[in-house]
Amino acid sequence: LIKEYPDVLIIHLKRFSQNFLRGGLKKISGHVSFPVQLDLSEYAKPLDTGFEKHLYNLTGVVVHGGNLGGGHYTAYVREGCDTDFRGGWYYCSDTHVARAKETQVLQSEAYLLFYERKERRFDPVEAATR
């Protein structure tokens, strides 16, 4: 069980492995599925820290292209991370920024995933007055 949940959750996907017998590193390529919305409620400790649910929205993805000898990092970032996601996704590289489709983001070979907590802290006084 998770005791405390961060406002921003960063997930690092292992993309490099080390062979201890032969030495050296190897890049692990391939797509790993990840959701746009992540629900961690089932891992919550009972009577947790005041949040009704533990929902996170995907707000950024870092991708490593290339191999161990050389590579390039790019990113997908979401503008306007409020609940309706009006801003959309952008692809960011060293030389340019362009609009991106959510399908492109979800099909990328992610290295880092950035999730932002969706809801605010539960206020029992406010809830009682609703």
N, C-alpha and C positions, 0 to 999 in steps of 0.2 A: 504494500500500500504506500501511496505517496502522501507524505505528511503536509508539505506546503507546495503549492503550485505557483510558478512564476507568472508575471504578467506577459513576459515574452519567453517563449520556449524555443530553444535552438537544438535541433537534432543533427548530429554529425553522422553521416553514413560512411562506414569504413570502405574506402576506395583503394587502399594500399595494403598489401600484406607482405610480411617478411618471412622468408624461408630460413629458419635458424640452422638447418643442416647444411644447406648449400650457400647460405648467405645471400644478401641482396634483397631488393624490394621488387614487388610486382604490382602493377596497377590492376585493379578489379573493375572491369567495364561491364556495362549492361544496365538495363532499366530496372529500377525498383519502384513499384507503385506506392504512391502516397496520396492522401486525401486533401481536398481543399478545406474541409472542416474536420477537425480532429476532436473526438469526444473521449476524454480521459475519466469520465465520471465513475466508471466501474473500478477504477484504481484508487478512488478516494477513500480516505479513512472516514469511518462513520462520524457524523457531527463535525465535519471538517471546518475549515477556516472562514466560514461565512459566505461562501459562494453557493448559489443554488445548483449550478451545474459547472462542469469543467470543460467548456467548449472553447476551441481555438480555431482561428481563421488563418489560413496560409497567407503570408504577406511577402515572402521572399524566398528565392531559391538560388543557390550558387552552384555553378556547373564548372567542372574542370575538363577542358578539352586537351587532347594530346596524350603524351606518355611520360614516363619518368625522365627521359632525356630532355624534354622540353614540353611546355604546355601553356595554356592560357585559361584564365578564369573569366567567366562571364556571369551575369546575374539576370534574373527575372524579378521585378519588384512590382508590387501592387500600389497604385495611387488611390488615396481615399479609402482607407481600411475600415470605414464605418460599416454598418450592418448591410447596406445595400450594394457596396462595392462599385459605385458609379464610376470611379476613375479608371478602372481597367488595369491591364498588365502592360509592362514595358520590358523590353529586352535591352540590357545595358552591356556594352563592350567598351574597350579602350577608346575607340574612335567614333562611336555613334550610339544613339538611343533611338529605339523604334517601338511602335506599338506591337504587342504580341497577343495572340489568342490564348485563352486558358488551356486549350488542348495542347498547344506547344509547350506550355509550362509543365503540364502533367505528363508529357511524353519525354521530358528531358532526363538526362542521366545526372540526377541531383547528387551533390556532394554535401551541401548544408541546406537545411530547411528551417525557415523562420516562421513561427506561429505566434500570433498575438491573441491574448485572452479576449473572448468575445463579450462576455457579460461583466457587469460591474459587481462589486462586493454586495452581498445580500444585507439589507438593513431591516432588522425585524420591526423596528418602530415604523418605518415607512410602509412596510408590508401590511402592518396591522391597520393602517389608515386608508388602504386602497379600497 
